[in-house]
Amino acid sequence: MQVLFAGPFANFAFALAAFTAIWVTGGREKPFAETTGRIGVMDAQSALYQKGIRAGDEITEYNGRSFGGLRDLQVASLMDKRELRVQGYKVDPLTGEKTPFDETVPTYPDSRFQKGQVLTVGIQAPASYLIVQHPAGGFQAKDRLLWADGEMVYSAGQLSQIVNAPTTLLTVRRGEDVFLTRAPRVPVSELKLGAPERGELDDWQHDAHLKGKLSELAVVPYMLSPDCKVEGRLGFIDSQDQQRAFQPCERCTGFVPLEEGDRVLAVNGRAVKTPAEVLSEVQQRKVLVIVQRNNEFSALVSPKQADAQFGAYDHPTLDGIITSIGTDAPIVAAGDLHLLEPIQPKALGEFASAEQVAASRKAFDTIKDPKERALALSEFEAGQKRQVLGLQLADRPVRVNPNPFTQFGSVLADSGRTLAALFSGTLSPKYMSGPIGMVHAVQQSWNDGAKDALYWMAVISLSLGFLNLLPIPALDGGYILFSIWEIITKKRIQGKTMERLIVPFFGLMVILFLFTTYQDLARLFSWFF
């Protein structure tokens, strides 16, 4: 029994020694996104979104467990497949006020992954610091992108949604109030126009000196008086397009449908006085951005400190800048907050040479299945048309350094929970990794540094030691169980009895080894192709 315990003990000792080495040397550097409970981007079709949960809100617990990052939700979605209880706070972006929420929502297949292999509750990415790496346009290095087109920005995914949204930013006066709203920006060809409306648009086009066909122009779907007051909405050919364009959005401060009598004061921050000026400004998609210039973001701090600093901007000052956009006295800088000149996004494909694009297209020729090749090529072409700001953004690194015993206990608890989920059937064995997956995980971790590689080696060692102690014949835990039986009965177990117990389990282990190897190879090939 001492010999049998020696193997798992060595696994545990190595893991604890590795965790101690990481702790003594200051811990690991991880992106803020991997440690925060803040939401970065939501799926608008999810039940959680329909219940009013938005980017910027905080998650504190899931299924009664303390929340430590998006990975916890992903793992929970795999193990607790039907539904998840999510608790946290709704956060007002302009005041910082928090309102608790407690929602139980179903999981569903994430459309971003093939064959429904990954389940989600609608949280597509955690929040991250969006820090500019190199000067570009009005941006300076180390600027933090904070606000864009009427919304606080919490992740690169959310920023992409804002930039690619078919909207334009309007400054509007309603009675005594002045506010910003993102109005739909649609082609004239999608509108159902009568003769009077078409005549008005023709006049606006002529006054704006815009060439080309009227149907090819973009407009905001409202009829305006000569002094830019809203007289009514324009109808759409497709009723679903109309419903999407004017659909109210809970907790979306940047979406306020216009009403009759509202007056458009500015488009993309530029003052307008006539419908022709509105039409002219709408033709180009532009994005207004507010950045925070704060050198504190370069300091390496703990996840808790970084989380506290994430929302540490002057809320009244930010609100003052936002409400001044498009007015006679716009505020372009206050404290560490700066409003930049409107930015015109460009298609991603414009940042690559013709040779690079051609080489990328040629790579799809290796896909043998015509349908898969056509689908992949279609997704590639759509990606090339995606609008971007042309910025290189990075998240803020944080120092993760729990004590070695906390690390040890956490990994051991995860191993036990995973094993229980496998035996109960709530977790599919296809998510297990074999030797190839383990080697691949360690190899990938080297990209993040030696400490990350050491951490994953410790995790694998600890998990193997735990598995080896399970009371299953053919494992050390099984032989220990046999020894305990012999101690109790004072008799040796016969060789044939041992053989009958061990051989079937040994066969199952071989099958499991082949199965996990196949799954590892399938995942590798899916990543490459």
ROFIFI-954760 format. One record per residue: x, y, z of N, C-alpha, C in turn; residue in one letter. Coordinates in steps of 0.02 Angstrom, whole numbers, plus 50000, padded with zeros to 5 digits. Layout:
XYZXYZXYZA;...
***
This chain:
500414994050000500005000050000500435006350000M;501005006050034501465011750033501715013149962Q;501875007749927502115008549858501555011349814V;500945008849824500375011049784500215018349797L;500275020549859500145027549875500705032149849F;501295029349837501875033449818501755037249753A;501455033849704501345037049638500895043149643G;500265042349669499835048249677500145053549722P;500505051349776500815056149820501325060549782F;501695057349736502175061049695501815066149651A;501235064049624500825068749584500615074749626N;500375073349687500145078749731500725083249752F;501295080049768501875083849791502125088549736A;502145085949674502365090149618501895096049608F;501235094649611500745099949601500815105349654A;500885103249718500945108049772501595112049766L;502125108649746502775112049737502725117149681A;502375115349626502305119949569501885125949589A;501325124649624500905130249647501295134849694F;501705131849737502115135849783502615140149745T;502935137149694503425140849654503105146849619A;502505145749593502145151149559501965156649609I;501755154649669501545159449721502145163549745W;502705160149758503305163549784503575168549733V;503525166949670503795171349617503305176649594T;502755177549631502305183149616501675181449578G;501555175049564500935173149530500975173849454G;500405173149422500375173449349500035179949326R;500215182149267499875187749235499345185049189E;498725187349199498165185249158497795191349132K;497445190849076497025196449054496465197649104P;496285203949113495745205749158495105201849142F;494975200649078494365197249057494285190249087A;494855186949104494815180249130494655180049205E;494655185849237494565185949309493945189849332T;493635193549287493095198049308492415194649305T;491955197249345491265195049343490825199549301G;491125204649270490745209349228490605206349160R;490035207949133489835205349067490095210049013I;490375207048959490645211048904490175211848845G;489825206548828489345206848772488825201448782V;488195203148763487635198548772487335196648706M;487045190648704486645188448647485945191348655D;485745195548608485095198948614484505194248610A;484625187948587484075183148582484005178848645Q;484445179648693484435175348752483905177448802S;483715172648845483225174148898483505179048948A;484155178748960484475183249008484435190448983L;484535191348918484485198048888483775200548893Y;483295196148879482595198148882482385200248953Q;482745197849003482605199749072482985206049093K;483295209449044483595215849058484325215749078G;484665209949071485375209649088485775212149027I;486255216549039486615219848985487375219648998R;487745221348946488465222148953488615227349007A;489105225949049489275230449104488985228249170G;488475223849168488195221249231488685216149261D;488595214749326489055210349362488715203949383E;489075198349378488845191949404489245190349466I;488885188349519489225186649582489165179249599T;488615176149579488515169049593488155165549536E;488275159049528487905155049480487765148249513Y;487145146249510486935139849542487185139249614N;487185144949649487385144849719488135144949731G;488535145049677489265145049684489535152049672R;490095153649704490415160049693490685160449622S;490585166049589490775166849519491485169449512F;491895166049473492585167949466492795169849395G;492315170349350492465172049280492025168249232G;492055170149169491615167149118491725159549113L;492325157249127492465150049123491995146149169R;491835149049227491385145649274490705144449242D;490455149449206489805148649173489845143649117L;490395143549080490465138749025490475131649052Q;490855130649106490885123949137490195122049165V;489875126849198489205125449226488705123749171A;488765127049114488305125649058488395118549032S;489005115949036489135109149014488885104049065L;488955105749130488795100849182488075101349206M;487795107449206487095108449228486705110749167D;486545106049123486355107649055485695111449048K;485225110149090484545112649077484455120049092R;484685122249149484595129249167485105131249219E;485215137849223485685140549271485355146249310L;485515146549374485285152149414485865157049418R;485755163049393486275168249389486075174049434V;486535175949479486405181549525486945186849516Q;486755193049527487245198449521486915205149527G;487195210149492486955216949496486895220049426Y;486335223449415486265227749357486605234349375K;487045236749330487445242749345487245248349297V;487055254049325486915259849283487575262849260D;487705263049194488365265249169488525272549182P;488015276849190488135283949199488125286249271L;487895281949317487905283749387488295278849430T;488375272649405488715267549443488265264049494G;487625265949497487165262849545487035255549527E;486975251349579486885244149568486205241849595K;485885237549555485235234649574485305227049570T;485185223349625485275216149623484775212649577P;485005207149547484545202949508484675195649525F;484175191449515484215184349528483765180949476D;484075177949424483695175149369483895167849357E;483405163749343483525156749322483335156149249T;483815154449207483705154449135483945147849105V;483655145749049483865139549016484515140448977P;484895135148970485475135248927485255133248856T;485655135148807485495133448737486145133248697Y;486145129848639486765129348599487005136148576P;487635137348584487945143548561488035143248485D;487715147748450487725147648376488425149048348S;488885151548388489565152948364489985146648357R;489725141048385490095134748381489685129648342F;490025125348306489685120548263489375114948304Q;488825112248277488495106248303488265106948375K;488175113048398487905114048466488335111148520G;488995110948510489435107748558489515111848622Q;489385118248618489465122648676488795125848694V;488615125448758487995128448781488135135148814L;487635139348815487715146048843487065148448873T;487095153748914486495157048938486425163948906V;486885165548859486835171848823487415176648835G;487855175148883488435179348895488985177048848I;489125181148797489585179048745490315180748760Q;490435185448804491125187248821491125191248886A;491665190648925491725194848985491965201848967P;491905206349014492145213249003492905213349000A;493165218448966493885219248962494055226648955S;494655228448976494905235148962495095235448888Y;494875240548852495045241348781495575246848777L;496205244848781496755249648784497115249948717I;497155255948689497465256948623498225255848629V;498495251748583499205250048586499645254948548Q;499385257748493499785262248452499365268348432H;499685274148427499305280148406498995279148337P;498375281548330498025281048266497475286348265A;497485290648214496985295848210497055300348272G;496505301248307496515305348368496695301348430G;496805294748423496965290548480497705291148499F;497845290848563498525290548587498645283648617Q;499275281548618499435275148649499225275248722A;498935269748746498695268648814498025272048828K;497715275148777497025277348786496575271348799D;496105272248844495605267048855494955269148821R;494725265048774494105266448738493525265148786L;493155270448801492655270148855491935270348830L;491805274348779491115275648757491115276248681W;490605273648648490555274248575489825274548555A;489645279748517488985280448487488405279248536D;488445282348595487885282048641487915276348691G;488415272048688488455266348734489145266048767E;489155264048831489775262348863490025255948831M;490675255448820490965249648785491325245248835V;491145238848837491415234248887491835228548857Y;491845227848791492235222448761492325223848687S;492805220348657492925221048585492325218548545A;491995213248570491405210648536490835215648535G;490725218948591490205224048594490375229948549Q;491015231948548491235237448505491105235748431L;491245229548413491115227348344490375227848327S;489945225948375489225226448364489025233748353Q;489305238248392489135245348386489355248148318I;489985246548300490265249148238489885246648177V;489665240348180489325237248123488565238048124N;488315241448175487585242548178487375247548125A;486815246348090486575250948039486215256948071P;486595261048106486305266648143486725272948131T;486445278548152486815284848152486635288648215T;487095292448242487005295848306486695302748295L;486125303848327485765310248321485745313848388L;485805320448385485655324648443484965327648432T;484515326648480483805328248470483555332648528V;483145337448510482805341548560482075339348565R;481855337748626481155335948638480905340448694R;480515345448676480305350348726480905354248751G;481035353848816481605357248845482215352648851E;482115346248836482655341348844483035340348780D;483695339248787484125337548730484455330748746V;484435326048700484705319348713485005316548649F;485415311248658485715307648602485315301248590L;485265299148527484955292748511485265290048448T;485285283548443485525280148383484915278448340R;484835282148285484265281048241484455276048186A;483965272248161484115267648106484385271348045P;484865268348012485145271047950485035265647897R;484555266947852484325261647806484345264147734V;484425259547686484385261447615483675263647596P;483625268447553482965270647530482585264947497V;482955260247467482645254547432482235250147479S;482355250547545481985246347592481345249647616E;481235255947596480655259747621480075259547572L;479475259747599478855260047559478645267347556K;478785270547499478685277747493478105279347446L;477705284147468477195286847423477495292447381G;477095295147336477345300447292477575306547331A;477205308847383477425314747421478105313547455P;478185307647487478805306247522479395305847473E;479285302447417479815301847367480005308647339R;479505312947329479645319747305480075323747354G;479905323047420480295326547471481025324147471E;481105317547467481785314847467482175317047406L;481835317347349482155319847288482415327047298D;482005331147329482195338047342482795338347389D;482795334247442483355334147489484005332047453W;483945326947410484535324647373484805330247329Q;484355333747296484575339147251484915344747291H;484615346647348484895352047389485565350047420D;485645343547432486265341047463486805339747411A;486635340447347487105339247292487375332047294H;486935327247308487125320247309486965317047242L;487465313847212487365310647148487135303547156K;486925300447101486715293547102485965292847109G;485735286547109485025285147116484795286247188K;484175288547195483895289647261483865283147301L;483715277647267483635271247301484295268847332S;484855271447309485505269247334485735273347394E;485375278647410485565282847467485335279747533L;485655281947588485465279947655485095285747688A;484585284047729484195289147763484025286747833V;483825291547876483485289647938482745289547921V;482375284347941481695283347917481165287947949P;481265294447943480795299347969480705304847917Y;480095307447913479975313447873480115319547916M;480485324347888480685330247925480405336547893L;480255341347935480035347947911480645351847887S;480545357547855481115361447832481595363447888P;481365363847951481815365448007482005359248047D;481955353248015482185346948044481755344348102C;481125346248104480675343248153480365336848125K;480285331848168480005325448146479265326148133V;479055324148073478335324448055478015317548057E;478415312348056478155305548059478665300548035G;478505294248043478955288848021478815286947949R;479345284447917479265281547850479165274047857L;478735271347815478585264247818479105260047781G;479155253647801479615248947770479235244147725F;479565241647674479265236547631479155230147671I;479655228247711479625222247753479425224347824D;478865221647848478615223547915479095221547970S;479475216047959479955213948011480525219048016Q;480745221747959481265226947961481015233047999D;480385234747989480095240448024480055239248099Q;479875233148117479825231448188480515231748222Q;481025229248187481705229448215481955236648221R;481785240748171482045247648170481765251748228A;481135250648247480815254848298480675251048363F;480965245148370480835241148429481145244448491Q;480755245448544481035248448605481525243648638P;482005246248673482525242048704482595243948778C;482465239048821482525240248894483255241348913E;483375246648951484045248448975484535249848919R;484285252048861484725254148806484675261748801C;485115265348836485065272648838485195275748770T;485535272148726485695274948660485155274048608G;484595270848627484055269648579483405272748605F;483235278648579482615281948596482255283548531V;481715279948513481365281448450481125288648449P;481185291848391480965298748385480205299248384L;479955304848408479235306148409479085312348368E;478465313048349478255318848310478375325148351E;478685330048321478845336348356479565336748379G;479915330948382480635331048400481015334848345D;481535338348366481945341948317482655339248317R;482895337348257483575334848250484045340748249V;484505340948298484985346448304485655344848271L;485855338448273486515336648246486525329348225A;486955327748178487075320848155487815319448165V;487965314148204488665312448219489045318348249N;488685322348289488995327948323489035334348281G;488845334048217488885339948174488205343148169R;488165349648184487515353148184487205353148115A;486545352248111486175352348048485575357048056V;485385360248002484825364848003484285363147953K;484445359047903483955357147851483965349647840T;483415346847814483405339647798483945337647749P;484125342247703484655340747655485325339647691A;485455343547743486075342547782486055335947820E;485465334247845485385327847879485535322147830V;485245322547770485345317347720486085316847701L;486415322547693487125322547674487555319247728S;487425320847792487815318047847487705310547857E;487105308247840486935301247851487285296647801V;487525299247745487805294947693488435291247716Q;488815294047761489415290747785489305288347856Q;489475282047868489435279247936490025281947976R;489885285348031490395287948074490255285948146K;490785285448185490725283448255491045288748299V;490685290848350490965295448399491225291448459L;491805293448484492145289548536492385294148591V;492305291848653492605295148711493125290448741I;493725293048754494255289048783494445291748852V;494745287348892494995289248957495755288748955Q;496095294148972496825294248972497065294049045R;497275288149066497445287049136498035282149139N;498605284449163499205280249165499155274649216N;498655274849260498575269549310498445262849277E;498175262849216497995256549184498615252549164F;499205255549166499805251749149500095248149210S;499845249649270500085246449331499795239449338A;500215234749359499995227849369499705227249439L;499055225849443498705225449506498335218849511V;498015217649568497625211549578496965212149540S;496635206449525495985206749491495475210949528P;495485210749594495005214649633495125222149624K;495755224249623495905231349613495735233549542Q;495885229249493495725230949424494975231349413A;494605227149448493875227349442493605233749472D;493895236049528493675242249559493835248249514A;494415248049481494615253649437494245253549370Q;493945247849353493605247249288493055252449282F;492695253649335492155258549333492335265049367G;492995266049379493215272049416493345277849368A;492825280249336492875286349297492365291249326Y;492465297649311492025302849339491365302649302D;490855299749332490205298849299489875305449280H;489845310549324489545316949304489915320249246P;490585319749247490975322749192490835319349126T;490805312649128490645308949067489955310849042L;489475311249087488795313049067488785320049037D;489195324549064489225331449038489495331648967G;490005327548953490275327248885489765324448836I;489425319048857488945315748814488365320448797I;488095323748848487515328048836487685334348797T;488335335848792488545341948754488645340548680S;488655334148661488785332348591488235335148546I;488435338748494487945341548447487625347948469G;487815350648526487535356948550487985362748529T;487795368848548488195374748530488845375148570D;488885371548626489485371848668489715364748686A;489975361048637490195354148651490825354148695P;490845349248741491435348348784491855342748754I;492455344348734492885339348701493395336348749V;493505339448807493975336748856493785339248925A;493795334748973493665336449043493995331249087A;494455333349129494825328549169495235323849125G;495155317249136495525312449094495085309649038D;494505312849026494045310548974494085315148913L;494105312048852494185315948791493705313348738H;493345317948707492915316348650493315317348586L;493375312048545493775312448484493335314448424L;493665316448372493315318148309492975311848283E;492405312548247492055306648220492525302348177P;492475295848186492905291048150492485287348098I;492745286848037492395283047985492685276047983Q;492295270948001492545264048000492715261847928P;493135256747924493315253847859493205246347862K;493105243347802493035236147799493695232847817A;493655227247852494255223647874494705221947814L;494395220247758494775218347699495225223947672G;495065230147689495465235747664496155236147698E;496235232547754496865232747790497345227247768F;497125223147721497545217747694497685219047621A;498275216747598498455217547528498055212447486S;498035213747420497685209247374498005202347376A;498665202047384499015195547386498815191647449E;498755195147505498555191747568497845189047563Q;497395193047535496705190747527496665184747481V;497045185047425497045179447377497315173147409A;497845173847449498135168047483497645165047533A;497275169347567496775166847615496215163147579S;495995165647523495475162247485495725155447459R;496345155347438496615149147410496645143647463K;496725145647527496765140647581496125136547587A;495555139347564494925135747569494885130047518F;495345129947470495335124547420495505117847451D;495815117947511495995111647544495395108147575T;494825111747581494215108747609493875104647554I;493835098247563493585093747511492825094247501K;492455094647557491725094847552491505101547521D;491155101347464490965107547430490525112147473P;490065109147511489615113147553490005116547609K;490455112847641490855115747695491315121147667E;491595119947607492035124947576491655131247560R;491045130447532490645136247515490445140147577A;490265136547632490075139847694490665143647724L;491255140447725491845143647752492035149847712A;491995149247646492165154947603491665160747613L;491025158847622490515163947633490645167747699S;490835164047751490995167147816491615171647810E;492095169447770492695173347759492535179947724F;492125179547672491935185547635491545190447680E;491105187647722490725191947768491205195347818A;491705191547840492195194447886492595200047855G;492755199347790493135204547755492735211047750Q;492075210447750491645216447744491495219547813K;491675216047866491535218647933491905225147944R;491545230047972491825236747983492235236848048Q;492815240048045493245240648104493515247748108V;493765249548167494055256248176494795256448159L;495095250648148495805250448130496255251448190G;496025249448249496415250248310496685243548334L;497275243548363497535237648397497395238548471Q;496935234448497496715235148566496965229248607L;497105230448670497325225148715496975225848782A;496895220248816496605220348883497145222148934D;496935223848993497405225449047497625219049082R;498275217849091498485211849128498395212849203P;498245207549238498175207749311498605202149341V;498775203049404499185198049438498735193249478R;498745186949459498345181849493498815177749537V;498715177849603499195174549647498885171949711N;498415167149705498145163949766498685159549798P;498625158249863499125154049896499095146849870N;499635143049876499665136349845499125131549870P;498925132149933498425127549960497735129149930F;497605135649919496985137549886496965134749815T;497525135349779497575132649711497465125149712Q;497795121749757497755114549763497025112349775F;496715115649824496015113849840495535115249783G;495655120749747495205122549692495245117549636S;495845115449617495925110549563495655103849585V;495765101949648495515095549673494745095549673L;494445101149693493705101649692493435101249621A;493785104549573493565104249503493605097049477D;494135093449496494205086549474493645082149501S;493475083149565492935079249594492265080849563G;492155087249550491515089249520491455086549449R;492005086849411491995084249342491865076749342T;492185073149388492085065949392491365064249409L;491075067949456490375066849476489915068149417A;490065073349378489645074949320489695069549266A;490295066649258490375061249209489975055149229L;490025053249293489665047249315488905048349317F;488685054549329487965055849332487665056749262S;488105057749212487865058549144487735065749125G;487835070549170487715077549152488265080449109T;488855077249109489415079549068489595073949019L;489615075548955489785070648904490525069148906S;490725062748897491435060948896491815064148838P;491455066648787491795069648730492195075848749K;492035078748808492395084748829493045082948867Y;493165076448878493775074448912494375074948865M;494955075948894495575076048855496005070148873S;496355067448822496835062148832497535064848830G;498035060548818498735062748817498865068348766P;498565067748707498675072948656498405079648679I;497805079548709497515085748734497925088848789G;498205084548833498615087048888499245090448861M;499575087148814500185089948785500025096548749V;499455096548714499255102548677499125108348725H;498795106848783498655112048832499295115148860A;499775110848876500415113348903500785117348849V;500775114748787501115118248732500815125148720Q;500145125548722499805131848712499955136748768Q;500015134048829500135138348887500825141548885S;501295138548848501955141548842501915148348808W;501395149348767501315155848735501205161448785N;500935159648844500805164548897501365164848949D;501875160748939502445160948985502565154349021G;503155153849051503345147649085502905146249146A;502675151449181502255150349239501595147249221K;501315149349164500685146349142500785138949124D;501345137449091501495130549074501575126349138A;501935129149187502025125649250501355124649286L;500915129649282500255129049313499865123149283Y;499865122749216499475117449185499785110549196W;500445110349200500765103949218500555101849288M;500505106649334500285105149402499555102749402A;499125106049363498425104049359498365096949333V;498735095349280498705088649251498975083449301I;499525085149334499815080449383499325079149440S;499025084449466498545083749521497935079649499L;497685080949440497095077349415497255069949405S;497845068449378498045061449369498115057849436L;498415061349485498485058349551497805056849581G;497335061449573496655060549599496315054549565F;496365054249499496055048749462496375042049480L;497025042049491497375035749507497175032949574N;496905037149619496705034749685495975032349686L;495625032849630494935030449629494925022849640L;494445020449680494425013249696494165009049638P;494525009249582494335005649522494875000549507I;494704994149496495214989149477495614991649417P;496264989949417496754991949366497074998749382A;496795002349430497105008549454497415007349523L;497865011749544498165010849610497635010649665D;497105014749657496565014649707496235007949712G;496175004349657495874997649658496304992649695G;496974992949681497434988449717497454990049791Y;497404996349809497374998149880496744995249912I;496194995449876495574992449901495644984949911L;495984981549864496114974349872496534973149934F;497034977449946497464976450004497074977350069S;496624982250070496214983350129495774977250141I;495504974450087495084968450093495484962650123W;496114961950100496534956550127496714957650200E;496794964050219496934965550290496334963550332I;495724965050308495114963650347494984956150351I;495064952650293494884945450290495464940950311T;496084943750314496684939950329496824934650276K;496554935550216496664930750161496854934450097K;497274931050057497444933849992496874932649943R;496774937449898496274936549845496584932049792I;496204927049770496474922449720496634925949654Q;497144923349620497364926249557496824926749504G;496414921449498495884921449448495354926749464K;495214927549528494724932649549494984939649531T;495634940649546495944947049529495904948349454M;496054943149416496054943749342495364945549317E;494844942249344494164943649323493944950749340R;494214953449394494044960249413494434965449372L;495074963949359495514968849329495444969249254I;495424963449220495434963349147494874967449115V;494234966749138493704970849107493834978449115P;494054980349174494184987449185494784989849145F;495274985349137495854987149095495634988249023F;495174983849000494894984748932494524991348925G;494134993148977493774999448975494265005348974L;494825004749009495325010149009495625010948939M;495755005348905496025005748838495525009148791V;494885007248799494365010448757494325017948772I;494365019748837494345026748856494945030548827L;495525027348829496125030348801496035031748726F;495775026848689495665027648617495135033048604L;494615033048646494065037948636494325045048647F;494695046148702494945052948715495455055048663T;495855050348638496335051948585495975054148522T;495435050448505495035052348447494745059348455Y;494465060748515494165067348528494705072848524Q;495295071448551495845076348548496025077848475D;496085072548434496265073548364495715077348327L;495085075648342494525079048309494525086448326A;494665088148389494685095248409495265098848374R;495855095448371496425098548339496295100048266L;496005095148230495865096048159495335101448149F;494835101848195494315106948188494615113848199S;495125114548243495445120948254495855123048193W;496195118148162496615119748105496225121248042F;495645117848034495265118447973494585121547984F;
***
